[in-house]
Amino acid sequence: MPMPAPEIERLIKARFPDAQIELRDLAGDNDHWAAHVVSAAFKGKSRVQQHQMVYDALGGRMGDVLHALQLTTAVSAD
C-alpha cells in the first residue's frame, strides 16, 4: 500500500518538530516521492548523516511501504 504525503510528513515531524517539509509526488502514485526537509537538527551533520536521520524517522518504511524517496536536506537558520 502506498504512503500518502500526510503520513510521511507526520513521521518526519515526530522526529524533527521544527522541520519544514516540501513533498512532491513524482509519479502520481503516492509511492515515489521527492522530499526537501529543513531542520536545525541537521546542524553539524554531513549530508549523508542528515539523510540517515530522515530515513530513521521513517522507521524502516523505505523500500517497503515507501518505494522511492528523492531526498534533499538543509539546515534551518537559527
C-alpha positions as CSV (number, residue, x, y, z in Angstrom):
1,M,0.0,0.0,0.0
2,P,1.4,3.4,-1.0
3,M,2.3,6.0,1.7
4,P,0.4,9.4,1.3
5,A,2.1,12.7,2.0
6,P,0.5,13.4,5.3
7,E,1.9,10.1,6.7
8,I,5.4,10.9,5.5
9,E,5.1,14.4,7.0
10,R,3.8,13.1,10.3
11,L,6.7,10.6,10.7
12,I,9.3,13.3,9.9
13,K,7.7,15.9,12.2
14,A,7.6,13.4,15.0
15,R,11.4,13.2,14.9
16,F,12.0,16.8,13.8
17,P,9.2,19.1,15.2
18,D,10.8,22.2,13.7
19,A,11.1,20.6,10.2
20,Q,9.9,22.5,7.1
21,I,8.9,19.7,4.7
22,E,8.1,20.0,1.0
23,L,6.8,16.8,-0.7
24,R,6.2,16.2,-4.4
25,D,4.6,13.0,-5.8
26,L,6.9,12.2,-8.7
27,A,4.7,9.6,-10.3
28,G,1.2,10.4,-9.1
29,D,1.1,7.1,-7.2
30,N,1.9,8.0,-3.6
31,D,4.8,5.7,-3.9
32,H,7.6,7.8,-5.5
33,W,8.3,11.0,-3.6
34,A,10.7,13.9,-3.7
35,A,11.2,15.5,-0.2
36,H,13.0,18.6,0.9
37,V,13.5,18.7,4.7
38,V,14.9,21.6,6.5
39,S,15.7,21.3,10.3
40,A,18.0,22.8,12.9
41,A,18.7,19.2,14.0
42,F,20.9,18.8,10.9
43,K,23.4,21.4,12.1
44,G,26.9,20.0,12.2
45,K,25.9,16.8,10.4
46,S,27.1,15.7,7.0
47,R,24.6,15.4,4.1
48,V,24.8,11.6,4.5
49,Q,24.1,11.8,8.2
50,Q,21.2,14.2,7.6
51,H,19.7,11.7,5.1
52,Q,20.2,8.8,7.5
53,M,18.4,10.8,10.2
54,V,15.3,11.3,7.9
55,Y,15.4,7.6,6.9
56,D,15.5,6.6,10.6
57,A,12.5,8.9,11.2
58,L,10.6,6.9,8.6
59,G,11.0,3.8,10.7
60,G,12.1,1.2,8.2
61,R,9.3,2.0,5.7
62,M,11.8,2.8,2.9
63,G,11.7,0.1,0.3
64,D,8.6,-1.4,1.8
65,V,5.6,0.9,2.1
66,L,7.6,3.8,0.7
67,H,9.2,2.6,-2.6
68,A,11.3,5.7,-3.5
69,L,12.3,8.9,-1.9
70,Q,14.4,11.5,-3.7
71,L,15.7,13.4,-0.6
72,T,17.3,16.7,-0.1
73,T,18.1,18.3,3.3
74,A,19.2,21.6,4.6
75,V,20.0,23.2,8.0
76,S,17.5,25.8,9.1
77,A,18.7,29.2,10.2
78,D,18.6,29.6,14.0
